[in-house]
Each structure stands twice: as structure tokens, then as C-alpha cells.
């Protein structure tokens, strides 16, 4: 005889996978993530230090600083010889957007004043800061007698490249990319766990509110109902992740071509565009660096662990209420605990091998999100991974066990919304 | 042979005893009715028998086993508050519930299609529950309780929500199932239905059994105290004192009397003098009356 637990899991799986919203979400979510992760980065990279404002320069020195500023970015700056009163009038009349006064004091104190109608934007200030600052520094160094080649070297930024030592020899390391990746992998994992945990809770509440659960209880043991639901919906999550991984694999194969569609190589004649190239996280020949297979394996394993933990708790709490809204107050404290690791991701990335990050990432409710972040930032020792698996399994066993007891009682109690305290009292009855 | 033996089951919710030591037995192949007013404990009793929850005390011997969980596949249960998955197709839903009772997918599908067409509902098969009317959902729910051909059906208020035509359809379904040797346990508060359908009944009130036995037994144990009389003109009806009028129209009266103070023969004589009698009948009280007697007696 086929297991009834399987029948329940199959129904819950098909109910979601066959729905239009699942198919749409599977397609739209990666696009959405791409949009929130990549687009703002690209836009900031392109438009940072960009402004359409024209800035007049009133140069009261006779050192030609004004001319040099204009030379470094003629699109934004121009020399103006009118008096300040006339310029103020022009600003009020709207003929001029901004002007900048440079005198000998400015050079001495590294201080300039910009006059505008008010505001102007961050790009505007950043541009002035960059261009004026650079010109001032050059000028000072030049006055001290340094030659132009040396000044140029001082002005350029140091480029840090990383290499990693592996069994197979020295390899190119993409530390920055991996940290960035780890951050988003952690957040995506967190979101997925809660998305699918939420499905379980909704499913439990639906069955209870529609009284389907009475028929289920006359056919199947409560433990099998709960577990069937958790496994069925978890399989939906697994299906979705696998679809995304395949998509991701395809995209990374062609990442260079795809990204070059969005970012055209910058012309390099002006100093602004060299500044831009340093800001741009995706150089023109960018390729998504290789991500080790075991990362994906553990991503899936930790998804399942985190999901099982949350889903069993959600199933128990869902069973205690009559409608979904009532569940919110019950799950808030639980959500809070599971939200903590999201704020700790940056700690994992900053110092992935530290003692505190290691201990935090071994605490089961934190493990999925934090381990994924750590794994992408460093190579986590195998014993730690195995220990985290053992700890999580213990924790899940405990949670499923307790949740099943709560579920058995909660699923048939209608009416008054219980508090967490009352729910724990049921445990003693069970 | 007994399909079901209930011995002193009790269920307490918070401080209230919903079911307080109920015992009864159901013969195999019979239709057994649990009767009682709202809140008497009918639903709680049926839920315990269906295995939805355990009694706090007492014993349920069901199809020879001591726990409903051991015979889940042989029980069909229709809960008082019906429930189906709103977004699931009817056919998938019926198959799902049958599969949960251990029927294979293909057999479940075959039976579901057979019954849907038998009930003139074949075109619903691919509709979702939310597209159906309440009555149609009710039919689907009813089907789900016996597609797995259970030996014992537990039906909580099976006819509520049906129009009179469908009530007749499903009464016939139940009688057919009975003739196939299935045992049916149902609860109702509509006594006429119980009287027409049930072999045995058990009347419960405030969680306790107040009366049980076969309908014929119960009725024959009562005094003949109910009069039904039809006549052509009721304007000059004799004075009726010390009787309980159950129903009175222009040409028809139904009442119960207290035999110690009411003389039936005298009444008939007087009546014949005053009106043209078309029909007069003296009988035992209806189940409904017995029910009310018992419940009000218990309430005192």
C-alpha cells in the first residue's frame, strides 16, 4: 500500500507547481533579483559624479587653476569673468545654474564655495569634489617642484589583486565578487526559506479554515498530514531552486556577452571616465567567476534544513489559528530570531574565519543563512560543515517532534486565538 | 454482528463535558441515527468515532478493532462542516480523497467518473470547487465519503444544504449502500428523516444518551396519544381541553392528549356530531414528539 504521507505531499506539490502563479514567479523572481541587485549598481556606477549642471568658475588666482579645471571636464565647467553680483543675478534669472569661486585662500585652505539656487544633487557635489580636489592637489605638488609623471603616479589609485593558493596551484581569486555573491546568496536563501515556510502555514490554515482537515484526520495520522505538507511544499522549493540553478549556469556561461550588452566600455579621454572605470564593478571583459559545485550542494542542503525548521514551526503555529491574519502575531517572535542572521551576514563576509562568526554560523537557527555567506567568502573547514549538519538535524528533529504535538491539538481547536504561552501548555497535555 | 460498539465514551473541552459517557451499539448493515438538539454532543461523538480525535475516556470498538486509526480505509466520514480545496478540480479532489483511503489512482478515477455521471454531474469533473454552487459542492463532498467503498459510513447531518430533490437522491444512495451490506451511522436533528431512514436510533441530550433502540420499539413503547383528524368544516370543533395541539388548519387537526384526563371515545362522538369526519387516526407519538418529550424532561 502506498504511503498516505506521499499522497498528501503529492497533492500539495502539484497544487502549487501546476498553478500559473508558480510558473510566473519562477520566471519573474530572477528578473526581479537581477533588477534590484544589478541595475542600481550599474546606474550608480554610470551616474555617480555625473551631473548635467553647468558650473561657472570665477578664478581670482592668476595660476590658471580655472583653466585646468575646465580642461579636465569641459562638459561641466566653463570660465566666467563677470562679477559676482552679475552672476548672482544670472542665477536668480535662471540663466546660470551654479558658480564656483576660487581664490588664493581656497588653494591654501583646500576650500571652495559653490553658489547655486539651492541643492544640485550628490552627483554634482561629487563631481566638484573630484575634479577640483584633483586639480588643487596637482597644483600644490607642481608648485613644490614635483614633475608631472610623478604627480600622475601619486594621483592614480593602487590596484589590489588577489590570488588564492589551492592544491592545484595559484589561482585568480575573486574575493570581492565572492563576498558580494555570499551576501546575496544568504539573503536569497533567507527569502526562500520564509517564502516556502509561509506556504506551509497558509496550507495548514486553509485546511483548517475549510475544515478539510477533518476528512484528512479520519484518513491519515496527524503526523503524516503535517510531514506530507512540509515535504510536498519543500519539494516545490527544491524544484524552483533547481530551475534557477540551471538558468544561472546558462547565464554564467554567457555572462561576458550578456553583461557587455548592458555596459559599453567607457571612452577614456577624460579623467572622469577613468574614475568611472574604477567604480564600475563589472569591467567590460567580466565573467562570473567559477563557483564550486559543493557551494550549490550546500546551498540546497541548507535551504532544506532551514526550510524544515521554519516549516515545522509554522505548521504548528498555523494549526493554532483560524485565519491567516491571526498567525502573524504568533510568528512574529519566531521570525525575529530567524531574521537576526540577515544582519550578521556582513560580519561573516568581513571576517569569515573568526571565532565569533564561526560560532554564530553553527547555531542551528542561524546556520543556513550564515553558512552560505561564509562558504562563499572563505573555504569553511569540512568538520565545521559536518558539525553544522549534525546540529541542524538534531534541532530539526526536536522541532518537528514538538510541532507535531502542537499541530495535533491545535488543528481541532476553533474559536479563541491562543497565545504562545497557551500553545506551550498544550505540549504538556499532548 | 456489531459494526460498532461504543462504551462510555467521554470528551471534555476545557470545563464542559461535551460527551458524557455515551454507549450504544450499531448492527452491521443497519442505518443508525444519532438524534439530538443542537449542542447535544452529536458531532463530538461522530468525530471520536471517525478518529478525528480520541475520547478522554471510554472505548470504541469499530469493525472489530479498538481504534478508528486501524480501520481508516474502511470508514467514510462526512464532517458536519464540509470542506474541499477551493482551487482543486473536482475530479482531482475525489481521486485525492480516495487515494488517502488506499484506493489506487486509476480505480479512484474510474469510480469518480462513474458517480459523477450517475449524478448528472459529469461536466463538473474539470471544474474547480470555487466555481460550483453550495449544493453541488455538497454532492461532491458526499461522493468523497464513499468512493473508497467503506464498510462504515459516518455522516454528520448528511442532508443539510440539499434541496428536497437531492435529499431524495441521496436517501436512495444510502438505501442502496445499505442493501449492499454497508453500515451507516448518521446524525440529524430532523426527526422525519430519521423516522423514514433509520432502523435504530439513539437520542442524546447534554452529552448523555436519553433513549435508544429501534424506531418500532421506541414507538410501540409509547401510549397511543396522538390524534390526527381531517374533516370538511372545522368551525364547530368541540372544545379541546388539556391537549397539546401540534398542527391545526381549516380542515385538519393534530394533537396529543393526556390519557388520564382525555376520553378519546367521547371526543370522537362529539366530533362526529359537529363536523364531517374524513379521516381520524390514533397513533403513537411521532419521533419528533418523543424527542421533544425526552429533551424537555431531561431539561427539568
Interface residues (C-beta under 8 A of the other chain):
Chain A: X1 X2 X4 X7 X8 X11 X15 X19 X206 X207 X210 X211 X212 X213 X214 X215 X216 X217 X218 X219 X220 X221 X412
Chain B: X47 X50 X51 X52 X53 X68 X69 X72 X73 X75 X77 X79 X81 X82 X83 X84 X85 X86 X87 X88 X96 X97 X99 X100 X101 X102 X104 X144 X154
